[in-house]
């Protein structure tokens, strides 16, 4: 069996080490893990984490692992795999490393027989996103374009509008990535790992269907039987927006009374509401139900119906 390789990319000070610590301390301590670090002067994985399990850390400090010391880096990977026989190897490259070149090194002919790329995560600080993307465009965009999962850090200190703008910018570069906008302290490591290890990003409506079973008794199959001659549409949004519970309920009930949104047969999702709580809601005409749930990587809303007007629905939800 091949050893899983997880790469945690991100510009200087984005929070890569903090995220690695979180995942190890909450979940990955159950596995045998090797961490290969390549930072310039930053504090690495500390002793309190290492004492919790038999995590091994190997530092590669002579330069960037994707360029001047790629030979040393590959030797470090070989040594880690054969000497320690780990379940996974976590790589924390320098903040100025090109993610594409780190991935290429890990996938080289001499390593691919016993290693396989697994989680490819880029951590991006929302407070420094604009200045870094403007001044270090090539390196910064490379880390975004090649990531499978992009975890935004310090979102608790940024406005919803700013987070939404950054998320849209990211999707323009990498539409397949999963973008985590929820502050880390609200998310379990298990959920982050689950997202990062998935083979590909699911369509929004498929993800909502899979993760959250319908609450109401009415289902789309029944509705479709009555309206089989019409074409059904699905519109979905990912949003970091926080809703007021009563206002959300009123918006959904308004759909039923106003034809400007189209013929909405169902709406459902998972969103954050007041008091830092999260709900899973399900709406069919004349019926709204919701229950508390655990925070997720982003809020999601999915609307299913006929002749849907996306622009008006955007305005209704304030998206």
C-alpha positions, 0 to 999 in steps of 0.5 A: 500500500502506498503512503499518502502524501499531504501538502499544506501550501500557503504564503508566509504567515498564512497559518499552515502550521496552525492548521497542521497542528489542529488536524494532528491534535484532533484527528491524525494523532491516531495515525503514524505521521511524518512531517517534513517542514521547509520553513525559513525561521518559523516555529514548527510543530511543537513538542506538546503535539509530538508527545501525544503520539509518535509523530516524527518531524524532519526539517529541510532547511537549506532552501526551497524544496521545489528548487535548489534542494529538490534532491535532498527533498526526494531523499527525505521522502524516501527516508521517511517512507522506508525508515518509519513506514508511516500512514501518511507524510505531511509536507509543509513547504516554504511559503514562497514555494510553487505548489505545482513544483512540489506536487511534481517532485512528489509524483516523480518517477522515482517516488510514485511507486510508493507515494500517492498525493492525497490532501492538497491544501492551500491556506490563504489569509483573507486579511492579506489576500489582496496585497499578496495576490497583487505583489506576488501574483505568480507564486500566489496564484500557483498555490490557488490554481493547484490546490484541491482544498483552499482553507481561508484563515482569519475569516472571523476578522473579515467582513462577509463581503470581503470573504465573498469577493475572495471566494469568487476570485478563487473560483475564477482561478480554480472552480474545482476547489473546495473553499473553507470559509468557516472559522477553524475553531467552529470546524472539526478536523474530521470534517476538514480532512473529509473534504480535503480527501474527497476525490473531486468537488461535488455539485452543490445540490448533490452534496446537500442531498448526500450530507443532509437528508430531507426533513419534510414529508414532501419529496421531489419525486412525488412533485415530479410525478405530477409535473413530468412534462416540465423541466426542473432546474437546480440553483445553488449557492455557497455563502459565508453569510450569516442569516437571521432565523426569522428573516430566512423563514420569511424569505422562503415563505415569500417565495410561495406568494411571489411568481417573480422567483419562478415556481419553487418546489423545494429549497434546502440548505445549511447556514449560520444564523444568529448567536453563532448557531447553524441550522439545516433547513428544508422548505416546500410550498407552505412548509418550513422546517429547520433544526440545529446542526454542526457548523460546516465549511461554508453555508449552502442553499439549494433551490429546485423548481421550474422557470427559476429566476436566479437574479431575483433569488439572489436578491431575495437571499442577499447573495 
